[in-house]
Amino acid sequence: MDQTWISLITDVGFPVAVTFYLLHRIETKLNTLIESIVALPEKMR
């Protein structure tokens, strides 16, 4: 796995690798937010 990250950084550049990492982190937080919003009507009853 580490080799993949190193080759990604050397091939496409550091800013692109950081962008993919941050997008992945945001995606997990968005999924949690969506689940909370979907469960909200049940909690309001």
LUMLUMDREN-2810 file (N, C-alpha, C; in Angstrom, 1 decimal):
<atoms>
<atom><aa>M</aa><ch>A</ch><at>N</at><xx>0.8</xx><yy>-1.2</yy><zz>0.0</zz></atom>
<atom><aa>M</aa><ch>A</ch><at>CA</at><xx>0.0</xx><yy>0.0</yy><zz>0.0</zz></atom>
<atom><aa>M</aa><ch>A</ch><at>C</at><xx>0.9</xx><yy>1.3</yy><zz>0.0</zz></atom>
<atom><aa>D</aa><ch>A</ch><at>N</at><xx>2.0</xx><yy>1.2</yy><zz>0.8</zz></atom>
<atom><aa>D</aa><ch>A</ch><at>CA</at><xx>2.8</xx><yy>2.4</yy><zz>0.8</zz></atom>
<atom><aa>D</aa><ch>A</ch><at>C</at><xx>3.4</xx><yy>2.7</yy><zz>-0.5</zz></atom>
<atom><aa>Q</aa><ch>A</ch><at>N</at><xx>3.8</xx><yy>1.7</yy><zz>-1.3</zz></atom>
<atom><aa>Q</aa><ch>A</ch><at>CA</at><xx>4.4</xx><yy>1.8</yy><zz>-2.6</zz></atom>
<atom><aa>Q</aa><ch>A</ch><at>C</at><xx>3.4</xx><yy>2.5</yy><zz>-3.5</zz></atom>
<atom><aa>T</aa><ch>A</ch><at>N</at><xx>2.1</xx><yy>2.2</yy><zz>-3.4</zz></atom>
<atom><aa>T</aa><ch>A</ch><at>CA</at><xx>1.1</xx><yy>2.8</yy><zz>-4.2</zz></atom>
<atom><aa>T</aa><ch>A</ch><at>C</at><xx>1.1</xx><yy>4.3</yy><zz>-4.0</zz></atom>
<atom><aa>W</aa><ch>A</ch><at>N</at><xx>1.1</xx><yy>4.7</yy><zz>-2.7</zz></atom>
<atom><aa>W</aa><ch>A</ch><at>CA</at><xx>1.0</xx><yy>6.2</yy><zz>-2.4</zz></atom>
<atom><aa>W</aa><ch>A</ch><at>C</at><xx>2.3</xx><yy>6.9</yy><zz>-2.9</zz></atom>
<atom><aa>I</aa><ch>A</ch><at>N</at><xx>3.4</xx><yy>6.2</yy><zz>-2.7</zz></atom>
<atom><aa>I</aa><ch>A</ch><at>CA</at><xx>4.7</xx><yy>6.9</yy><zz>-3.2</zz></atom>
<atom><aa>I</aa><ch>A</ch><at>C</at><xx>4.7</xx><yy>7.0</yy><zz>-4.7</zz></atom>
<atom><aa>S</aa><ch>A</ch><at>N</at><xx>4.3</xx><yy>6.0</yy><zz>-5.4</zz></atom>
<atom><aa>S</aa><ch>A</ch><at>CA</at><xx>4.2</xx><yy>6.1</yy><zz>-6.9</zz></atom>
<atom><aa>S</aa><ch>A</ch><at>C</at><xx>3.2</xx><yy>7.2</yy><zz>-7.3</zz></atom>
<atom><aa>L</aa><ch>A</ch><at>N</at><xx>2.1</xx><yy>7.2</yy><zz>-6.6</zz></atom>
<atom><aa>L</aa><ch>A</ch><at>CA</at><xx>1.0</xx><yy>8.2</yy><zz>-6.9</zz></atom>
<atom><aa>L</aa><ch>A</ch><at>C</at><xx>1.6</xx><yy>9.6</yy><zz>-6.7</zz></atom>
<atom><aa>I</aa><ch>A</ch><at>N</at><xx>2.3</xx><yy>9.9</yy><zz>-5.7</zz></atom>
<atom><aa>I</aa><ch>A</ch><at>CA</at><xx>2.9</xx><yy>11.2</yy><zz>-5.4</zz></atom>
<atom><aa>I</aa><ch>A</ch><at>C</at><xx>3.9</xx><yy>11.6</yy><zz>-6.4</zz></atom>
<atom><aa>T</aa><ch>A</ch><at>N</at><xx>4.8</xx><yy>10.6</yy><zz>-6.8</zz></atom>
<atom><aa>T</aa><ch>A</ch><at>CA</at><xx>5.8</xx><yy>10.9</yy><zz>-7.8</zz></atom>
<atom><aa>T</aa><ch>A</ch><at>C</at><xx>5.2</xx><yy>11.1</yy><zz>-9.2</zz></atom>
<atom><aa>D</aa><ch>A</ch><at>N</at><xx>4.1</xx><yy>10.4</yy><zz>-9.5</zz></atom>
<atom><aa>D</aa><ch>A</ch><at>CA</at><xx>3.6</xx><yy>10.4</yy><zz>-10.9</zz></atom>
<atom><aa>D</aa><ch>A</ch><at>C</at><xx>2.7</xx><yy>11.7</yy><zz>-11.1</zz></atom>
<atom><aa>V</aa><ch>A</ch><at>N</at><xx>1.8</xx><yy>12.0</yy><zz>-10.2</zz></atom>
<atom><aa>V</aa><ch>A</ch><at>CA</at><xx>0.9</xx><yy>13.1</yy><zz>-10.4</zz></atom>
<atom><aa>V</aa><ch>A</ch><at>C</at><xx>1.1</xx><yy>14.3</yy><zz>-9.6</zz></atom>
<atom><aa>G</aa><ch>A</ch><at>N</at><xx>1.9</xx><yy>14.2</yy><zz>-8.6</zz></atom>
<atom><aa>G</aa><ch>A</ch><at>CA</at><xx>2.3</xx><yy>15.4</yy><zz>-7.8</zz></atom>
<atom><aa>G</aa><ch>A</ch><at>C</at><xx>1.6</xx><yy>15.4</yy><zz>-6.5</zz></atom>
<atom><aa>F</aa><ch>A</ch><at>N</at><xx>2.3</xx><yy>16.1</yy><zz>-5.6</zz></atom>
<atom><aa>F</aa><ch>A</ch><at>CA</at><xx>1.8</xx><yy>16.2</yy><zz>-4.2</zz></atom>
<atom><aa>F</aa><ch>A</ch><at>C</at><xx>0.4</xx><yy>16.8</yy><zz>-4.1</zz></atom>
<atom><aa>P</aa><ch>A</ch><at>N</at><xx>0.1</xx><yy>17.9</yy><zz>-4.7</zz></atom>
<atom><aa>P</aa><ch>A</ch><at>CA</at><xx>-1.2</xx><yy>18.5</yy><zz>-4.5</zz></atom>
<atom><aa>P</aa><ch>A</ch><at>C</at><xx>-2.4</xx><yy>17.6</yy><zz>-4.9</zz></atom>
<atom><aa>V</aa><ch>A</ch><at>N</at><xx>-2.2</xx><yy>16.8</yy><zz>-6.0</zz></atom>
<atom><aa>V</aa><ch>A</ch><at>CA</at><xx>-3.3</xx><yy>15.9</yy><zz>-6.4</zz></atom>
<atom><aa>V</aa><ch>A</ch><at>C</at><xx>-3.5</xx><yy>14.8</yy><zz>-5.3</zz></atom>
<atom><aa>A</aa><ch>A</ch><at>N</at><xx>-2.4</xx><yy>14.3</yy><zz>-4.8</zz></atom>
<atom><aa>A</aa><ch>A</ch><at>CA</at><xx>-2.5</xx><yy>13.2</yy><zz>-3.8</zz></atom>
<atom><aa>A</aa><ch>A</ch><at>C</at><xx>-3.1</xx><yy>13.8</yy><zz>-2.5</zz></atom>
<atom><aa>V</aa><ch>A</ch><at>N</at><xx>-2.8</xx><yy>15.0</yy><zz>-2.1</zz></atom>
<atom><aa>V</aa><ch>A</ch><at>CA</at><xx>-3.5</xx><yy>15.6</yy><zz>-1.0</zz></atom>
<atom><aa>V</aa><ch>A</ch><at>C</at><xx>-4.9</xx><yy>15.8</yy><zz>-1.2</zz></atom>
<atom><aa>T</aa><ch>A</ch><at>N</at><xx>-5.3</xx><yy>16.2</yy><zz>-2.4</zz></atom>
<atom><aa>T</aa><ch>A</ch><at>CA</at><xx>-6.7</xx><yy>16.4</yy><zz>-2.8</zz></atom>
<atom><aa>T</aa><ch>A</ch><at>C</at><xx>-7.5</xx><yy>15.2</yy><zz>-2.7</zz></atom>
<atom><aa>F</aa><ch>A</ch><at>N</at><xx>-6.9</xx><yy>14.0</yy><zz>-3.2</zz></atom>
<atom><aa>F</aa><ch>A</ch><at>CA</at><xx>-7.6</xx><yy>12.8</yy><zz>-3.1</zz></atom>
<atom><aa>F</aa><ch>A</ch><at>C</at><xx>-7.8</xx><yy>12.3</yy><zz>-1.7</zz></atom>
<atom><aa>Y</aa><ch>A</ch><at>N</at><xx>-6.8</xx><yy>12.5</yy><zz>-0.8</zz></atom>
<atom><aa>Y</aa><ch>A</ch><at>CA</at><xx>-6.8</xx><yy>12.2</yy><zz>0.6</zz></atom>
<atom><aa>Y</aa><ch>A</ch><at>C</at><xx>-7.9</xx><yy>13.0</yy><zz>1.3</zz></atom>
<atom><aa>L</aa><ch>A</ch><at>N</at><xx>-8.0</xx><yy>14.3</yy><zz>1.0</zz></atom>
<atom><aa>L</aa><ch>A</ch><at>CA</at><xx>-9.0</xx><yy>15.1</yy><zz>1.7</zz></atom>
<atom><aa>L</aa><ch>A</ch><at>C</at><xx>-10.4</xx><yy>14.8</yy><zz>1.2</zz></atom>
<atom><aa>L</aa><ch>A</ch><at>N</at><xx>-10.5</xx><yy>14.5</yy><zz>-0.1</zz></atom>
<atom><aa>L</aa><ch>A</ch><at>CA</at><xx>-11.9</xx><yy>14.1</yy><zz>-0.6</zz></atom>
<atom><aa>L</aa><ch>A</ch><at>C</at><xx>-12.3</xx><yy>12.8</yy><zz>0.0</zz></atom>
<atom><aa>H</aa><ch>A</ch><at>N</at><xx>-11.4</xx><yy>11.9</yy><zz>0.3</zz></atom>
<atom><aa>H</aa><ch>A</ch><at>CA</at><xx>-11.8</xx><yy>10.6</yy><zz>0.9</zz></atom>
<atom><aa>H</aa><ch>A</ch><at>C</at><xx>-12.3</xx><yy>10.9</yy><zz>2.3</zz></atom>
<atom><aa>R</aa><ch>A</ch><at>N</at><xx>-11.6</xx><yy>11.7</yy><zz>3.0</zz></atom>
<atom><aa>R</aa><ch>A</ch><at>CA</at><xx>-12.0</xx><yy>12.1</yy><zz>4.4</zz></atom>
<atom><aa>R</aa><ch>A</ch><at>C</at><xx>-13.3</xx><yy>12.8</yy><zz>4.5</zz></atom>
<atom><aa>I</aa><ch>A</ch><at>N</at><xx>-13.5</xx><yy>13.7</yy><zz>3.5</zz></atom>
<atom><aa>I</aa><ch>A</ch><at>CA</at><xx>-14.8</xx><yy>14.4</yy><zz>3.5</zz></atom>
<atom><aa>I</aa><ch>A</ch><at>C</at><xx>-15.9</xx><yy>13.4</yy><zz>3.1</zz></atom>
<atom><aa>E</aa><ch>A</ch><at>N</at><xx>-15.7</xx><yy>12.5</yy><zz>2.3</zz></atom>
<atom><aa>E</aa><ch>A</ch><at>CA</at><xx>-16.7</xx><yy>11.5</yy><zz>1.9</zz></atom>
<atom><aa>E</aa><ch>A</ch><at>C</at><xx>-17.2</xx><yy>10.7</yy><zz>3.1</zz></atom>
<atom><aa>T</aa><ch>A</ch><at>N</at><xx>-16.3</xx><yy>10.3</yy><zz>3.9</zz></atom>
<atom><aa>T</aa><ch>A</ch><at>CA</at><xx>-16.8</xx><yy>9.5</yy><zz>5.1</zz></atom>
<atom><aa>T</aa><ch>A</ch><at>C</at><xx>-17.6</xx><yy>10.4</yy><zz>6.0</zz></atom>
<atom><aa>K</aa><ch>A</ch><at>N</at><xx>-17.2</xx><yy>11.7</yy><zz>6.2</zz></atom>
<atom><aa>K</aa><ch>A</ch><at>CA</at><xx>-18.0</xx><yy>12.6</yy><zz>7.0</zz></atom>
<atom><aa>K</aa><ch>A</ch><at>C</at><xx>-19.4</xx><yy>12.9</yy><zz>6.4</zz></atom>
<atom><aa>L</aa><ch>A</ch><at>N</at><xx>-19.4</xx><yy>13.0</yy><zz>5.1</zz></atom>
<atom><aa>L</aa><ch>A</ch><at>CA</at><xx>-20.7</xx><yy>13.3</yy><zz>4.4</zz></atom>
<atom><aa>L</aa><ch>A</ch><at>C</at><xx>-21.6</xx><yy>12.1</yy><zz>4.6</zz></atom>
<atom><aa>N</aa><ch>A</ch><at>N</at><xx>-21.1</xx><yy>10.9</yy><zz>4.5</zz></atom>
<atom><aa>N</aa><ch>A</ch><at>CA</at><xx>-21.9</xx><yy>9.7</yy><zz>4.7</zz></atom>
<atom><aa>N</aa><ch>A</ch><at>C</at><xx>-22.5</xx><yy>9.7</yy><zz>6.1</zz></atom>
<atom><aa>T</aa><ch>A</ch><at>N</at><xx>-21.8</xx><yy>10.0</yy><zz>7.1</zz></atom>
<atom><aa>T</aa><ch>A</ch><at>CA</at><xx>-22.3</xx><yy>10.1</yy><zz>8.4</zz></atom>
<atom><aa>T</aa><ch>A</ch><at>C</at><xx>-23.4</xx><yy>11.2</yy><zz>8.5</zz></atom>
<atom><aa>L</aa><ch>A</ch><at>N</at><xx>-23.2</xx><yy>12.3</yy><zz>7.9</zz></atom>
<atom><aa>L</aa><ch>A</ch><at>CA</at><xx>-24.2</xx><yy>13.4</yy><zz>7.9</zz></atom>
<atom><aa>L</aa><ch>A</ch><at>C</at><xx>-25.4</xx><yy>12.9</yy><zz>7.2</zz></atom>
<atom><aa>I</aa><ch>A</ch><at>N</at><xx>-25.3</xx><yy>12.2</yy><zz>6.1</zz></atom>
<atom><aa>I</aa><ch>A</ch><at>CA</at><xx>-26.5</xx><yy>11.8</yy><zz>5.4</zz></atom>
<atom><aa>I</aa><ch>A</ch><at>C</at><xx>-27.3</xx><yy>10.8</yy><zz>6.2</zz></atom>
<atom><aa>E</aa><ch>A</ch><at>N</at><xx>-26.6</xx><yy>9.9</yy><zz>6.9</zz></atom>
<atom><aa>E</aa><ch>A</ch><at>CA</at><xx>-27.3</xx><yy>8.9</yy><zz>7.8</zz></atom>
<atom><aa>E</aa><ch>A</ch><at>C</at><xx>-28.0</xx><yy>9.6</yy><zz>8.9</zz></atom>
<atom><aa>S</aa><ch>A</ch><at>N</at><xx>-27.4</xx><yy>10.6</yy><zz>9.4</zz></atom>
<atom><aa>S</aa><ch>A</ch><at>CA</at><xx>-28.0</xx><yy>11.4</yy><zz>10.5</zz></atom>
<atom><aa>S</aa><ch>A</ch><at>C</at><xx>-29.3</xx><yy>12.1</yy><zz>10.0</zz></atom>
<atom><aa>I</aa><ch>A</ch><at>N</at><xx>-29.2</xx><yy>12.7</yy><zz>8.8</zz></atom>
<atom><aa>I</aa><ch>A</ch><at>CA</at><xx>-30.4</xx><yy>13.4</yy><zz>8.3</zz></atom>
<atom><aa>I</aa><ch>A</ch><at>C</at><xx>-31.5</xx><yy>12.4</yy><zz>8.0</zz></atom>
<atom><aa>V</aa><ch>A</ch><at>N</at><xx>-31.2</xx><yy>11.2</yy><zz>7.5</zz></atom>
<atom><aa>V</aa><ch>A</ch><at>CA</at><xx>-32.2</xx><yy>10.2</yy><zz>7.2</zz></atom>
<atom><aa>V</aa><ch>A</ch><at>C</at><xx>-32.9</xx><yy>9.8</yy><zz>8.4</zz></atom>
<atom><aa>A</aa><ch>A</ch><at>N</at><xx>-32.1</xx><yy>9.6</yy><zz>9.5</zz></atom>
<atom><aa>A</aa><ch>A</ch><at>CA</at><xx>-32.7</xx><yy>9.1</yy><zz>10.8</zz></atom>
<atom><aa>A</aa><ch>A</ch><at>C</at><xx>-33.4</xx><yy>10.2</yy><zz>11.6</zz></atom>
<atom><aa>L</aa><ch>A</ch><at>N</at><xx>-33.3</xx><yy>11.5</yy><zz>11.2</zz></atom>
<atom><aa>L</aa><ch>A</ch><at>CA</at><xx>-33.9</xx><yy>12.6</yy><zz>11.9</zz></atom>
<atom><aa>L</aa><ch>A</ch><at>C</at><xx>-35.4</xx><yy>12.5</yy><zz>12.0</zz></atom>
<atom><aa>P</aa><ch>A</ch><at>N</at><xx>-36.1</xx><yy>12.2</yy><zz>10.9</zz></atom>
<atom><aa>P</aa><ch>A</ch><at>CA</at><xx>-37.6</xx><yy>12.1</yy><zz>11.1</zz></atom>
<atom><aa>P</aa><ch>A</ch><at>C</at><xx>-38.0</xx><yy>11.0</yy><zz>12.1</zz></atom>
<atom><aa>E</aa><ch>A</ch><at>N</at><xx>-37.3</xx><yy>9.9</yy><zz>12.2</zz></atom>
<atom><aa>E</aa><ch>A</ch><at>CA</at><xx>-37.6</xx><yy>8.9</yy><zz>13.2</zz></atom>
<atom><aa>E</aa><ch>A</ch><at>C</at><xx>-37.5</xx><yy>9.4</yy><zz>14.6</zz></atom>
<atom><aa>K</aa><ch>A</ch><at>N</at><xx>-36.4</xx><yy>10.2</yy><zz>14.8</zz></atom>
<atom><aa>K</aa><ch>A</ch><at>CA</at><xx>-36.2</xx><yy>10.7</yy><zz>16.1</zz></atom>
<atom><aa>K</aa><ch>A</ch><at>C</at><xx>-37.1</xx><yy>11.8</yy><zz>16.5</zz></atom>
<atom><aa>M</aa><ch>A</ch><at>N</at><xx>-37.7</xx><yy>12.5</yy><zz>15.5</zz></atom>
<atom><aa>M</aa><ch>A</ch><at>CA</at><xx>-38.6</xx><yy>13.6</yy><zz>15.8</zz></atom>
<atom><aa>M</aa><ch>A</ch><at>C</at><xx>-40.0</xx><yy>13.1</yy><zz>16.2</zz></atom>
<atom><aa>R</aa><ch>A</ch><at>N</at><xx>-40.3</xx><yy>11.8</yy><zz>15.9</zz></atom>
<atom><aa>R</aa><ch>A</ch><at>CA</at><xx>-41.7</xx><yy>11.3</yy><zz>16.2</zz></atom>
<atom><aa>R</aa><ch>A</ch><at>C</at><xx>-41.9</xx><yy>11.0</yy><zz>17.7</zz></atom>
</atoms>
